[in-house]
Amino acid sequence: MNGERFAQITGWGMCVPERVLTNADLAKVMDTTDEWITSRTGIRERRVVSDAKESTVTLAIRAGREALLTAALPPVELDLVIVATATPEYIFPSTACLVQDALGAVNAGAYDLSAGCSGFIYALSAAADAVRSGSADHVLVIGAETLSRITDWTDRNTCVLFGDGAGALIVSVRHERCGILASVLGSDGSGGELLILPAGGSHAPASHETVSAGEHFIKMNGREVFRFATTVMPRAAESVVRKAGWHLDDLKLIIPHQANTRIIESAVKRLSLPPERFFINLERYGNTSSASIPIALCEAIDEGRISSGDKLALVGFGAGLTWAAVAIEWGVPLPARPQPWYRRVFAHVFFFLAGLRSTARRSARRLYHVVAGPVGRPGLSGRIRKAADRLQAWLRR
Ligand SMILES: CC(C)(COP(=O)(O)OP(=O)(O)OC[C@H]1O[C@@H](n2cnc3c(N)ncnc32)[C@H](O)[C@@H]1OP(=O)(O)O)[C@@H](O)C(=O)NCCC(=O)NCCS
């Protein structure tokens, strides 16, 4: 063992909503057919959140819990939580902070990352940098989306493409050479308007006009995005492989962003690799943006497509425009050793207590505000004020 630090993937988890929306369901409410969608995209069905109880954060929490369980890592050991998303719970606070709180990751910093469908790879690259540099030992990286909430369900050009879901990985420090060995990040903001959510930001804050013009929904120039994707995907795969010091043929599996089978087939051709080296599951989930690659990785693991020592490339592209790839040498023996039942029970008790802790802190803050009022306002006698302030300071620790 040497002192060099490597960023290893040690845990993984995914979560998709239960509700399935098939092409046939869409064909009942708009001018489209299963044949058109399948032949142009490869998508047969997608998952969508069903009610207000499900959102980006609930999917992210469930995927994050699964990843912690596979890694057998207590949430208090996390140093950082990064959530890549184009559909955050709010503009602020960050979705990552809500996830951190729900998981009881009390020692972790947390932030969201926005890089369109490449977001998860950007986040994974940032996590690997944090681990290799020594600023973090354990990072939870999540890609989570509820694109159904920003989809115009009357626009057949876009609504057939997207779905909801979340996937998560734990990146931990190891001292053997393995894990995330190289990354490539790219962007071209001149293509920003090709895939855009026009309103809701500082450029066009929400107003009656923006809502009635449908500007809070995804707008896309499909043909241009298609052209862009088919160019950057093989290029990003080639350059990350080169950066890792490998040859394309060394790759056991490529996990591409799951947007369209025709885009993936074009990459297969350009890279001259056998099609079976590309993992595809988009027929069941559609394009889940930053969640698509971690969900695909989880399913590739479940299907036994990855073994210890395998060389993998994850490649994404998306709004921004952005593209990104990472090269991974898989270091964890698979299938993963099943967790003893008591460890799962213990973990679920911890998550329950984390929820209680969060509720207690919120309630205490509200109570303090009601009883004591803003600091400096006369009313409470000195001693009670001091006790209340002390309780408030303790809660902030
Ligand atoms: C969107 C996409 C599937 C369209 O496929 P395409 O072969 O380029 O189709 P076209 O744009 O040429 O449209 C062909 C026709 O089908 C129609 N059409 C579009 N959506 C349709 C649908 N759901 N059902 C039936 N017809 C549809 C169009 O209106 C057009 O009709 P017209 O010729 O009468 O105007 C394809 O461009 C694509 O996948 N682009 C990339 C999108 C993507 O991946 N975005 C996310 C990136 S992260």
The ligand as an ORCA input file, in Angstrom:
! r2SCAN-3c Opt
* xyz 0 1
  C     -36.411     14.192    -31.485
  C     -36.017     13.165    -32.528
  C     -36.367     11.766    -32.016
  C     -36.797     13.408    -33.793
  O     -36.441     12.442    -34.747
  P     -36.217     12.885    -36.271
  O     -35.989     11.671    -37.076
  O     -35.131     13.902    -36.252
  O     -37.611     13.497    -36.618
  P     -37.835     14.889    -37.335
  O     -37.417     16.009    -36.473
  O     -37.233     14.768    -38.681
  O     -39.425     14.918    -37.446
  C     -40.064     14.114    -38.382
  C     -41.551     14.337    -38.299
  O     -42.078     13.614    -37.197
  C     -42.971     14.438    -36.458
  N     -42.949     14.052    -35.068
  C     -42.227     14.598    -34.078
  N     -42.503     13.964    -32.930
  C     -43.420     13.010    -33.222
  C     -44.090     12.038    -32.448
  N     -43.879     11.914    -31.124
  N     -44.944     11.219    -33.066
  C     -45.177     11.328    -34.392
  N     -44.577     12.227    -35.181
  C     -43.707     13.064    -34.588
  C     -42.454     15.839    -36.680
  O     -43.505     16.747    -36.474
  C     -42.000     15.770    -38.114
  O     -43.123     15.953    -38.913
  P     -43.068     16.910    -40.223
  O     -41.978     16.289    -41.080
  O     -44.426     16.780    -40.775
  O     -42.710     18.248    -39.711
  C     -34.483     13.233    -32.825
  O     -34.208     14.428    -33.507
  C     -33.645     13.157    -31.593
  O     -33.584     12.146    -30.937
  N     -32.916     14.244    -31.270
  C     -32.076     14.288    -30.078
  C     -32.950     14.575    -28.878
  C     -32.254     14.298    -27.571
  O     -31.643     13.289    -27.412
  N     -32.393     15.232    -26.648
  C     -31.856     15.133    -25.334
  C     -30.407     15.348    -25.335
  S     -29.752     15.159    -23.735
*
